[in-house]
Amino acid sequence: MALEQHEGMIRQLKEEGKTYDEISNKLLAEGVIRGASVANLKKFCKEKGLVDSRWGKVSQEELQSAVWDATGEGARNLNPVPYRAEYFGEKLHMDQNEKLVMFGVTHAMAIDGYSGKLVGHSTMPVKNNLVIYEEVYRKAVLGHGLWDQVRTDRGREFYLCQYVQEKLAGQRYCTARPSFLQTPSTLNHRIERLWSEVNTRVNFPIKACLQSLTDQGAINMEDDVVKFCTSQLACQVASVGLT
């Protein structure tokens, strides 16, 4: 290639941070006609491994500074500290899912933070404190024992579970930490990760069928009787999907 004999000059210009247009103009000024186009320069530099010094050489300090500036300006950082649970029974994560609430279906689940085991779940027409307590929290505690801490989002549907957890706080294995903790949904991440799988395998297929029936006029969700029947059937189907 005609640029072979000018490799030294091209390398020096690249190290100075010159663009391909600037290098091309420099070569033309030096009387190099063949191969001085930008396309040829890019191909030549790629073959020779002549990377742009602005991207090829970044110090650790510069990288850390750039990351710090990005996070400081509000970049997403949802899990800055790795999640940790030391033993089974330390943290019980509870959450609810309302992807099918327009058809009268709501899920509530509880998992152990250490093992990720699903220890309780229920499907109901609307979120209900009593149903969540009896079918999720109480079932989990009777089957596996009392957790040291219950973690939920800030919804009111878990108030009864939190009340009972606080009443039984003295019976826990470790009484040093609070008996329950309310956090934003983004911080209740241990159980939030399960919802994507539940949505894909259960909620979205059911929703697609019911939405199709609604669009065809086969069901009218404005009618209370139809709404009740649809909710009862959808809850049973969704419960089978969860089990």
Residue, then its C-alpha position, 0 to 999 in steps of 0.5 A: m500500500a502507498l501509505e506503508q512508507h508514511e506509517g511513522m508520520i501517520r502513527q505520530l499524528k494519531e498519537e497527537g489526536k489528529t482526526y482522519d480528515e486532518i491526517s488526510n490533509k497533512l498527507l496531501a500537503e506532503g505530496v502523497i496522492r495515492g491512498a490519502s483518502v479518509a477511507n484508505l486511512k481508516k483501513f490502514c490504521k485498522e490493519k496496523g492497530l493505530v488506535d486513537s490515542r484519546w480512546g486507546k490510552v485512558s488512565q485509571e484516574e481518568l476512568q474513575s473520574a468519569v464514572w464519578d461524574a456520571t453517577g454524580e449527574g444522576a446516572r442510574n445506579l440501582n444496586p450500588v451495594p451487593y445484596r447479602a443475606e447470611y442464612f435462611g430465615e434472615k430476610l423475607h421479601m414480599d411484593q405484589n404484582e398488578k399486571l392483570v388488575m384490569f381483569g381482576v387478578t393480583h399476585a402476592m408472593a414471598i421469598d427467602g432472601y438467602s435461598g431465593k425459595l418461594v415460600g408463599h404466594s396467592t392470587m386474588p381479585v384485588k390486593n387485600n391485607l387479610v388474604i395476603y396475611e393468611e395465604v402468604y405471610r402466615k403460611a410461610v411462617l407456619g411452614h418455615g418459622l419466623w423470619d428476622q425481618v420482613r421487607t416490603d415496598r411502601g404499599r398498605e397491603f402489607y400492614l397486617c403482616q408488618y403488625v403481626q411481625e412486630k408483635l412477634a418480634g421477641q420470638r425472632y432468632c436475631t432481635a438486633r435488626p428491625s422486625f420489618l423494613q419498608t423500602p422503594s420497589t427498586l430496593n426490594h430487588r430480591i423478589e422484583r427479579l422474579w416478576s419478569e419471569v412470572n409476567t413472561r410465563v403467566n401474566f402476559p399470555i393470559k392478558a393477551c387472550l383476555q385483551s383479544l376477547t375484549d377487542q372482539g366484544a366477547i367480554n365486556m369488563e364494564d359489566d359487573v357480572v362479566k367482570f366477576c366471572t372473568s376475574q374468577l376464571a383468570c385467578q384460577v388459571a393464573s394460580v395454576g401458572l404459578t404452581 
